[in-house]
Amino acid sequence: MQPDLQTTPLVDSGGPAAREVMNAEEAADFLRIPYDNFRKLAPTLPRHAVTERRYVYVRSELLEWLLRR
């Protein structure tokens, strides 16, 4: 059975999902771009709002985005 994405938390306490979810600095490092450049690019990236001003990035979604470019 597929998990309900509306109720499945993105951040897990140590499970595989926790290793896949990154903050902005980790995502910039993963994409191998300077953090300042990442901040300019961030609105065009796949991301998930944690709060009104804080986002997390999912490694597999960033990889998919990168491969489409």
N, C-alpha and C positions, 0 to 999 in steps of 0.2 A: 504494500500500500504506500502511495506517495505521501510525504509529509505535507501538512498544511502550511504553505509558505506565509500565510498571514499570522500564524501563531508560533511558528518556529523561530526561536531567537537566532540572530546572526552571531552573537558572541556566546561562546560556550566556555565552560570552565575547564580548559585543558584538552578537550576533544579535538578531533580532526578539523572541525569548523573553526575553532579558535586559531589554528595555525593558518587558516586561509583568509581570515579577516585581518585587514591592516589599517593603521591610521595613515594620515597623509604623508608623514615622513617615511614610513616603511614602504608605502606605495611608490613614492618618488625613487627610493632606493631600488625597488623591484624593477621599475621601468628604466633605471639607470639614467635619470635626468636630474639636474640640479633642482633643489627644492623650490627655488624662486621661479624657475620655468614651470615646475609642476603646478604651482599655485595659479598660474595663468591658464594652464590647460585643464585644471580640475573641473570647471563647470561642464566641460564636454565629455568627461569620463563617466563610466557607469559607477554610481556611488549610492549609498544608502544613508539617509539622515538618522542620526542617533538623537540629536537635539536640533533645535532650529539652526544652529551655527556649526555643528560638528557632524562630520560624515565619516563613514568607514568604507573601505574599498575591499572587494572580494577578489582574491588573486586570480581565480579562473575567469572572472568577468574582464579583468584588466588584460589578461593574456589573450582572450578572445578579441577584445577591442584592438589590441596591438597587432594581431594577425590580420585584421580587416583593413588596417591602414595601408 
